[in-house]
Amino acid sequence: MKGNLYFSNLLLIIMTGLLISCGPAVPKFDSYLDYPEYHGDLWPEFSPEKSTFKVWSPTATAVDLHFYEKGEGGSPVETISMLKSNEKNGLWKLVVNGNQEGRFYTYQVHIGKEMLEETPGIYAQAVGVNGKRAQVIDLTKTNPEGWEADKRPLLARPNDIILYELHVRDVTISETSGSQYPGKFLGLVEKGTKSPEGLATGIDHIKEMGVTHVHLLPAFDYRSVDESKLDEPQFNWGYDPQNYNVPEGSYATNPYEPAVRIREFKEMVKGFHEKGIRVVLDVVYNHTGFTDEANFNLESPGYYYRHNEDGTFSDASACGNETASEHPMMRKYIIESCKYWAKEYHLDGFRFDLMAIHDIETMNQLSAELKEIDPSIYVYGEGWNAAASPLPADEQALKINTTQLTDVAAFSDDMRDAVKGSVFYDEESGYIGGQFDLKESIKFGIVGAIQHDQINYNKINYSKAPWANKPSQCVNYVSCHDNQTLYDKLKIANPKASEATIQKLDRLAATMILTSQGVPFLHAGSEMLRTKGGEHNSYNKPDAINQIDWNWKSQHQDIVSYYKGLIQLRKNHPAFRMLTAEMIQNNLEFMDTPEAVVAYKISNYANLDEWKEIIVIFNADAGQQTINLPRGYWSLVGDGKQIKERGIKREVREVKVPAHTAYILRAE
């Protein structure tokens, strides 16, 4: 009897142990591409009668929904287990009856015996301070007055765009901005602000310049700024995403109340629209700020990322990870997130950080779906990676593959570094600083990276072939938030140049960008010789380095006026904004010039311009250059100091172009 009892007890212990150790079976898949897809809506849903919560997590064995009283601190006041779909599509869903408005919540995924950290969910639309918990929200209550009537400013075609890149904090954080909302969304659209000398700042200045689009550095919720300590100095560009579908709390007047950041972002967009200015958001879907602790990995571990052969995270972003846009649910996420910003926040365009990490098919599907919302939404990005990626090169949205992209544009680093010198080598001064072997690269930028018979592609600095099907796919620029400002680069690369010469070089560079085909892009403050003290990478540097000092505007009113004149000239004359490669090939002809000079003629009332013929001359030489003109009378409308469309003086057979100067002429 005792023996039988002993063996019975032993068997019970063994069986109980097996039950405890095994737990629920974790679904197994041979690869991430074998994961099931969910084709429905994954956004949280609210109504006064009920709220619906959803998580896609095929390997989860359980998912808990935790409710909290506040956006931070405290323990859950209620925890409910979510229900797994019977469709084997990876969906976990829960409908909670009654009005849940205002309740904070998180999800917690179980993988077998392992409980992952809590997450607000990758589709969170509202979050508390520092973005750790989501909130049930009625988005209609976040709309500012008149939001339903808000409309995108008129844009006939993408060639008409003039981009102006800014950081939300930089524009108004200096006392010289005169803003009552320094560093905030509201500060950007505050009307009537003045510099100490009484000149327009903020949105009034941006409107005054004549740009068509403001490009905001990342303004979604990023992790590097502690929103609970905004009384302490903090700065970051924001390329460390945390919650992709929520505005950044440090730019709001109250980061603790989720509705505030949403409403104030919308007020900002509306404010720009009322001034006739469109708004572009810099998006960073290529990597996340965290890796293991990122919201993607707290929902469906590993799936949203690419991996090396040994299973480690690959890192084409050089930030610790890279997302896998070719995975169906990541592609779905990128597209739905952009569409959400376009619809809910009325955004007019998207700039993709390290766009080549994404695959061509994803970018083309995104472009097509955004065009269905509004054909004028503009999509562009960096056509490169920061490091190697497992994604095959022929599938990457690289600059060289732009010809395979539909209505997606890329930045021209060819033009950027040809004009002023490589961003990677301080001593390189570019074509305008005497590197005349870059002449073909300048010509390539002028035609907007298309095919043109007068360009020797073997001599271009980076690209050895045209990469744009049409000029609107080429974004020409000489400076942006990355690397040194244009003014700083010119001073460092040309150490023996006088201040007067540096300013001439600046105006020459600006003229090259604003008279070239394609879409011009300006770094905010470049029009007033913005400096960061030579800083190369100011992503987390103090305001003293990053802020726009509005005293620069009064100190350099002549430069500001010249930039403004160039922008107006471009807007007034469609010849600088030709629509197709064929139009450029038929109407733009490069002239025979000395090595230090690039000159071209636009003919035939190009693109229905009122001017029959236009000549543009860039003299990069340290001395004067004499250029022969075609027969007839020519009116000088730009002399490197001013733009005067009615004419500065008449020229006939030749012009003597001063050193480091751009001349613009029209046939009389």
N, C-alpha and C positions, 0 to 999 in steps of 0.2 A: 504493500500500500504506500509506504513512504517513498519507495522508488518511483512508482507511477506518478505520485504527486510532484515529485522533484522534476521529472521530465515534462510534466504538464506545465509547471511554472516556468521551466526553462524555455519551452516553446512559446509561451505567452510573452516572455520578455523579449525573445528574438523577434517575434512578429510585431510587437509594439515598437521596438527599435527601428525596424524597417519602415514602419509607417511614419515615424517621426523624422527619420533621416531623409526619406525620399521626398516628401511633400508633393505639390502639384508638378506634373511633368511640364518642362519648358519646351515649347515648340522648337523644332530644329529645321534649319534650311541650309542647303548646300552653298548658297551665296546670297548676297544682299539682293541680287536681281531676281531671286526666287521668292522674295517676300510678296505677299498678296497686296494688291492695290485697292485703295478705297476711292471710288470716283465721286462720292458725294461731298457735301459741304461739311467742313471741319471747324467752321467758326462757331464760337459760343452764340447761343440764341437767347434773347430776352423778350418777354412780354409780361405784363402785370399779372397774368394768370399762371405762368410757369417759365422756368429757365432750363435750357438744355446744354449739357456739358459733354464734350467729345474729346477722345484721345485716340490717336492711331498708334498702336503698339503691338505688333504681331507676336513678339516673344514674351509679352507680359503674361504672368499667371494670375495677377490680380491688380486692380487699380483703385486706389482710395481717393475720394474727394473730401478735402478738409475745409471747413469754414472757419473764419476768424473774425473777431470784432474789429481789428485794426489792420493796417497795411504792414505793420512790423510789431514784433514782440507778442508775448502771450502764447497760450496754448490753444489748440483747436477747440471751438465751442461745439462742434458737431463733425462727425466723420461718417461718410456713407460709402459703401462699396459700389463701384460702377459695374455695369453689366456688359458682358462680352457678347458681341454680335453672333448670331447663329450662322451668318453668311461666310464665316472664315475669311473675312477681309481685313482683320487686324483692328477693327473698330471696337472701342469701349465707349459706352454711352450711358448717360443718366439724365432723366427728366425729373426736376424737383418742382413740385406744384407750389403755387402761391407766389406772391411778389417777393423776389429775392434781391431786388434792386439795392445796391450799396454794399452788399456783403462781399467781403474779401475771401478768396479761396486759393487753394493750391491742389495739384494732383500729386499722388505718390504711386509710382509704379513698382510692382513686385516682380522680380525675375526669379522664380523658384523661391528659395529661402532668402534671397537678397532683397532688401528694401532700398531702392534708390532714394537720393535726396528729393525733397519736394521741389516742384516747379510750377510757375504760373501758367505753363502751357505755351507751346510755340505759336498758337493762334490768339494769344491774349490781346485784347484791344484796349484795356485800361489796367494800370498797375499802381500800387502804392509806392511810397518812397523807396528808392533804390531798386525798384522793379522785381522784388522777390515774390510778391503775391498779386494775383489778378483781382479785379473787382467786377462784379456783375453791374453792368451800366446800360442805361437807356441813352444811346448815342444821339438821339434826336434832341435831347436836352442839352447837349454840348454845342449845338449850333449857335453861332452868334446871330444877332439880329440882322436880317437881310441875307442870310446864308443861302436860302433857296433861290434868291435872285442873282447870286454870284455867278459870273460868267468868265470864261477864259478870254483874255484880250485877243483881238483879231490877229491872226497869223496866216498870211496867204500861202506861204511855202517855207520849208525849213531853211532855205538859202537866205531868208530875211533875218535869221536869228543872230543876235549879238549877245554872247554869254558873259556874265560877270560873276566870278566865283568869290564867295565870301564865307566867313565863319560867323555864326550868329553872335558870339560874344565879342569878337574883334571890333565890330563896327561901332558899338556904343559903349564899351566898357571904360574908355578913357573919359575923364571929366571934360575934355575938350569937345566931346560929342554933343553936350547939352541935353542928354537924354534923361528922362525921369525913370526909365526902365533899363538901366545899363546892363548889358549882357543878356537881355531877355528877348523872347519872340516879339513882345509888344514894342520893345525899343526899336526894332528894325523898321516898323511902319508908323512910328510916332511922327506926326507932321509938325512942321514949323521949328524943328531943332536947329540951333545955330552954333557955330564955332565961337571962340572968344573974340574973333574979329568980325563976327556977324555974318559969316558965310553959311550957306545951307549945308547941313550934314545929313547922315542917315538916308532915309528914303527920298527926301527932297533932292539930295545930291545925286542919288542914283538915277532918279527921273531926269534931272538936269543933264546928266551925261548922255542920255538917249539910248541906253542899253535896252534890250527887249526881254532878257531872261536873267534872273538871279539864280545862281547855282549855289545851293546851301551845302556846305560840308555836313557830314552826317548829323542829322537832327532827330533820328530815332533814339530810343533809349539805349545808351551804352553804359558800360560798367565802371570805367576808370575814375569818374567823378562821384564822390560821396554826396548824395543829395541831402543828407541830414546835416552836413557841415558846410553849408554854402557861405557862412560867415568867415570861412578860412579860404585863403588863396588856393585855387585849383584851376587847372587848365588841361584840356585834351582836345585833339582834333575830333575824336569820336570814332576812330576806325576799329573799335573793339565791341562789336554788337552784343547786346544782351536780349532785348525784346524788339524784334524787327517791326512790329505793327503798332508801336506806341511812341509818341513824341518824348524827347529827352526832358527829364524833370528839372534839371539845373537851369534850363532856359525858361522855366515857368515861374510865375510869382509865388506859387505854392506847390511844391513837389509832393506834399502829403495827400492832397486831394486829387484823385485821378482825373476828374472832369476838367480841372483847371488847365492842365497842360494840353489837353485835347482842344478845349475851347480857344485857348490863346494861340495855338498853332493855326487853327482855322481863321482866327482874326488876322493873323499875320498874312496868310495867303490872300484873304479878302482885301486887306490893305494894299498889297502889291497889285492885285487885279484892278482895284479902283484907280491906280496910277498908270494902268496900261502895261504893267510888267508881269510877265509870267514867272512861275516858280518851278525850279528843278531840284530834286532831292538826290544827293549823293548816297547811293546804296551800296552796302557791303555784304552781299550774300555769299561771297567767296570763302569766308572763314568766320569763326566766332571768337569772341574775346576769351572765353574759357574753352577748354577741350573736354575733359572727362565730365566736368561739372556744367557744361553748356546745356541749355534747355533741350536741344535736339537729343543729346545723349541721355538725358533724364527721362525721355519718353520712349525712344527706340534706339537703344545703345548701338553705336557704330554705323547705323544705316545711312545717315545723312552725310557721311564723310567718305573720302577716298582713303585707301590704305596701301601701304607697301606690301610686298610679297610676304614679309615676315609678320604681317598683321598689324604693324604699328601705323600710326596716322601719317599719311604723306603730308607734305608741307610746301606746296607751291606758293603759298601766301607769305612764307617766311615769318608767320605769326603763330606757328604751332600746329596748324591743321589746314585742310582745304575741304570744302564741301563738294558733294558729288551730284552735280546738276543733271547728269545723265540717268540717275536713279529716278524712276517715275514719280515718287512722292516728294522728292526734293525739287524736281522740275515743277510739279504742281504747286509746291509751296512758293517758289520764287514768282511764278506767274500770278498766283492768287494774291500774294502780298502786294505786288506792284499795282494790280488792279484795284485792290482795296484803297491804297493811297490815292490813286487817280479818282476814284469815285467818292470816297468818304471825305477826303481832304482837298479835292479839286486840283491835285498836282498836275503840272503841265509837261513834265519830262523826268527822266531818270538818267543819272550818270553812274556807270558801273565801275566800281573799284576792281582793279585786276581782272578785267572782263574775260581775259583769255583762260582763266580757270574754268569758266563756264563753257559748255559745249555749244556748237553752232546751232543745233536743232532747238535747244532751249531758248536761245536768244531770238531765233526766228519765230518760234511759237509765241513768245512774249510780245514781240513787236506786232505780230498780227492781231493778237487779242487786245492790245492797247489801242490799236488803230480802230477797232470796232467800237471802243468807248469814245474816242475822238481821233480822227486822222492826223491832227496836228500835234499830238504828243510826240516829243522828241526823245530818242534813246541813243546814248553814246557811251563810250567807256575807254578804259586803258587797254589797248590791244596787246598786252603782254602779261607775263607772270613774274613773280619775284624769285622763283626757283623752279626746278623741274617738276613735272606732274606725271602721274601714271596715265593720264588721259592722252591718247595719241595726238600728235601735233596736228594732223589733218582734221581732227574733230574739235580742236580748240578755237575759240573766237579770237584768234590772233589777228593782229593788224594785217598780216599778209593774207589772211582768209576773209577779209572784209568783203571781197567780191562775192563771197558765198552768203553774205548776210543781207537780209532784206530790210531796208529802212533802219539800219543800225549803223552808227558812225563810230570812228575811232580817232583818238588823238594822234597828231603827227609829230612824233619826236624827231622825225627827219627835219622838219622845218624849225622846231624849237632849238635844236642844237646847232643847226646850220647857221642860224641868225646870230646867236650870241655865244656859242661854244658849248661843249658838252657839260651837262650838269654833274658829271662824275669827275671832271678834271678842272680844277679852279683856273689853271693857267690858260686853258683854251679860250680864245676870244671870239671864235666864230667868224663868219664872213665879214661882218661889220667891223671886226677888230683886226682884219688883215689876213684871214685864212681864205684866200681867194680860190683855193682848190674846192671849196664848198659851193661854187657858183651853180652847178647843176642841181644841187639839193635845194637851193633857193628857188630856182625855176620850177622844180617839182612841187614845192609848197605853193607857189603862185597859181599853178593850175589846179590845185586841190587834189593832188595825188592821183590824177587820172592819166591815161595814155595821151602823150603829145609828141609829135614827130620831131620837134626841135630839142628834145631832152635826151641826153646820153645817160641812160639808166645805169650803166656800169660805173658811173662816177658819183652816184648818189651815196651819201654817207652810210645809211642803214639799209633801206629798201633798194633792191636791184630790179624792181618791176613796179608798174602801177598797181595800187591796191584798192582804189576806189572805183566803183562803177559810175558814180556821179559825184559832183563836188560836195553835195550836202553830207556825204559820208566821211568827209575829212574835216576835223576840227584843228584849226591852226592856232598856235599859241607860242609865247616865248617865256611865260612864267606862270606858276600856280602856287598853291600852298606848299607843295614839295620843293625842296632845295632852296637856293637863295632867291630873294626877290630879284627882279630884273635890274634894279638900280644897284643892289649889292653885288650881283654877278658882274656887271659892267665895271664897277670900281675894282674888284678883285682881279678880274682878267686883264684889265688895262691899267696897271699900277702907275704908269708914268703920265697918264692922261689928266688934263686939267678938269676941273668941275664943269667948265663950259663944254668941253669935248664930251664928257660923260653924258651930259644932258642932250647934246646933239645925237649921240649914239642911241639914247633912249627914244628920242623922237623918230629916228630912222627905223629902229626895230618896230615901234608901234605902227608906222606907216606900212611896213612890209606885211604885217598881220592884217591890218584893216583895209588894205586895198587888194588883198589876194582873194582868189575864189575859195569856196568852201565856207565853213562857219568859223568866225573869229571868236576867240576866248580871251578874256582879260582877267587878270588877278586883281581883286579889289585893292585899291590904293596905289596901283602902279601908275595911275594917271597923275598922282601927286608925289612921285618918286618915293614910294613906300620903302622903308628899310627895316630889317630885323637885326641890324648890327652885324650882318654877315653870317648869321646863323643858318646852317644847312638843314637842320631837322628840328623844327620848333614845336613838334607835336605835343609836348608836355611842358613847354617852357612858360615862364611867367607872362602876365599881361604886358609887362613893360617891354617885352620883345615882340609879342604878337599883336598888340592893339594898334588900331589906326589912330594916329595922332592928327587930329583935324587942323592943327596949326600948319601941317605940311601944305594944306590947300592954299592958304594965304601966302605961304613962302614960295609956292611954285604955281601961281595962277596962270602963268604963260603956258606951262606944260599941260595943266588941266584944260585950258582953252583949246590947245592944239589937239588933244585927244578928242575933245567934244566936237571939234570941227571935222576931224577924220570920220567919226561915227556918223555925223550928219551927212557928210559927203557920201558915205557908203549907203545910207538909207535913201538918199535922194537919187542915187544913180544905180539902176539895176544892172548896168554893165559890170559892176564889181560883184554881182550876185547871180551869175549865169546858172541856168537850171540843169543843163546836161553836159556830158563830156563832149558831145558832138557840137554843141553851141560854142564851147570854149575852143575846140579844135578849129572851127571855122572862123572865129572872130578874134582870137588872141594870138599875136605874132611877136616873137622875141626879136629884138633888133641887134645888129652887129655892134658890139661895144668892147672897150678895153676890158682886161681881166678883172679890174676892180669895180666894174659897173655892170649892173643888170638893168636892162630897159626893155619895155614891151609896149606894143600898141594894141588897143582894142578898137575894132572897126565895125562899120555897118549898123550903126545904131543898135548895138548888141543888146539883146534881151529887152528891146523896145525902149532903150535909153533915149533921152532927148538930145544927147550929145552924139554926133556922128562918129567922131574919133577921139580917143583918149590916149595919152602917152604917160607912162609912169617910169621914172628913172631913179635908181638907187645907186648913189655914189658912195662906196665903202672906202674909198681911198683917203689917205691923209692929206691929199692935195686936191686942187680944183681939177675937174675933168670937162673937156669940151665935147659935146655930143651933137652930131648933125641931125637935123630934123627933116622929115619929109616936106615936100614943097607945100607952100601955103602959109597962112597966118595961124599962129598958135597963141592961145591965151594961157599964161601961167596962173594956175588956180591954187597951187600949193608949193611953198618954197622952203619947207622944213621948219618954218617958224609960225606960219599961219595958213589957214585954209580960207580962201575967198573965191567963191564960185563965180562971182561977177568978173573976176580977173584981177591979178596983182599988177601985171604988165604984159605987153605983147612981145612975142618972140617970132623970129622969122626963119632963118636958115640954120642957126645953131644956138645952143644954150651952154653957158659956162656954169656947171653945177658945183657949188662949193663942197669942200671936204665933208664927209660924213653927213650927207644931206639927201633928202628925197625931193624930187621935183614931180609935180603932177600938172599936165597941160591938156587943154582941149582944143580941137580945131575950131576956128571961128567960122 
